[in-house]
Amino acid sequence: MKRLYWSHISMVRKCPLRYLWYKGHPDHDLGAGFGKPKPLAFEERPSEHFKLMGSVLSKVVEVMYNDRLLENPKDCLSKLTEIAQGEFEELEQTHHIMWTYLTREEAMKVCLDGVRNFLEIVKDHKMISKTYAQSELSMTPQINKSLKVCGIADLVYRDLDGKLWILDGKNASTPMKYEDEDQLKWYALCFRLEYGVLPDKLGFFYFRYPKSNPPKKNPSPSSEWTGLVEVSLTEDDIRRLGNEAIETHRLIERGVFEANPVPKNCSFCDFENICEARQEQKKLNAAKRKPKEPKEYENYKVLTLGSMKL
């Protein structure tokens, strides 16, 4: 039975070819055999420093909730800081990292600041539960006879007022610039199919920006920044994403994957540098740019060796 994750939906939406190269397909040999992803040479692989930082902070959330560290809040900061440092050093050995965009020390600081900021957000929003809290919750329900829709939610918990939340943590430098609200709604679809109920609340929380350190640009200028952005959910959202899941599965089964080079999407793609469609687009864009006109200077005097005093 086929499995469809949110990342697959997102890739097919933006660029079907990216999905093919990332996941592979039984009808395509991309260089490593039929059904295998497209291989990337070491020098072609992008740096995974953002992925590393995100994984470290996800581990912090997982340990705090699944190991019930909140039952002893005085030790939370020191324990989570130790976990973040250890996870960083471990993942550094398995990820392809090029410390050019930022230094190792800067990346470590982002992670350790993220621990403190996260605890502030937890306190401000009372993200605690006396009944249910689970991090990295894996859901794999069937949507029809041939397809499972799957998701791994950063955090699912029932708050002190009895409201059920699904939250996703982000390490973005600009809140809500690249986030897709449908990611959370997809998790809500999976949760409904798995457990028979919809969550009451959805939201993104931001490791870099607690209430005490708001971003320069508030994505919700009509309200005060709190470190958490709520996302609305309707039954129409659930039906829409359920239908999209079935249609996306059909498109994948068809086995036709076309490139859709869009700069905003390509900049996050591991295959940008080897994608012919993207490189051709870059050439066309460069050709369209008007060359800069040389500046004209009045009374410009050309100096020659004969006119110069040596």
HELIX and SHEET records of a PDB file:
HELIX    1   1 TRP A    6  LYS A   14  1                                   9    
HELIX    2   2 PRO A   16  LYS A   23  1                                   8    
HELIX    3   3 PHE A   42  GLU A   44  5                                   3    
HELIX    4   4 HIS A   49  ASN A   66  1                                  18    
HELIX    5   5 LEU A   69  GLU A   71  5                                   3    
HELIX    6   6 PRO A   73  ASP A   75  5                                   3    
HELIX    7   7 CYS A   76  GLU A   92  1                                  17    
HELIX    8   8 ARG A  104  ASP A  124  1                                  21    
HELIX    9   9 GLU A  181  TYR A  195  1                                  15    
HELIX   10  10 GLU A  235  ARG A  254  1                                  20    
HELIX   11  11 PRO A  263  CYS A  266  1                                   4    
HELIX   12  12 GLU A  272  ILE A  274  5                                   3    
HELIX   13  13 GLU A  276  LYS A  288  1                                  13    
HELIX   14  14 LEU A  305  SER A  307  5                                   3    
SHEET    1   A 3 LYS A   2  TYR A   5  0                                        
SHEET    2   A 3 LEU A 147  ARG A 158  1                                        
SHEET    3   A 3 ALA A 133  MET A 139 -1                                        
SHEET    1   B 3 LYS A   2  TYR A   5  0                                        
SHEET    2   B 3 LEU A 147  ARG A 158  1                                        
SHEET    3   B 3 GLN A 142  ASN A 144 -1                                        
SHEET    1   C 5 LYS A   2  TYR A   5  0                                        
SHEET    2   C 5 LEU A 147  ARG A 158  1                                        
SHEET    3   C 5 LEU A 164  LYS A 170 -1                                        
SHEET    4   C 5 LYS A 201  TYR A 206  1                                        
SHEET    5   C 5 LEU A 228  VAL A 231 -1                                        
END                                                                             
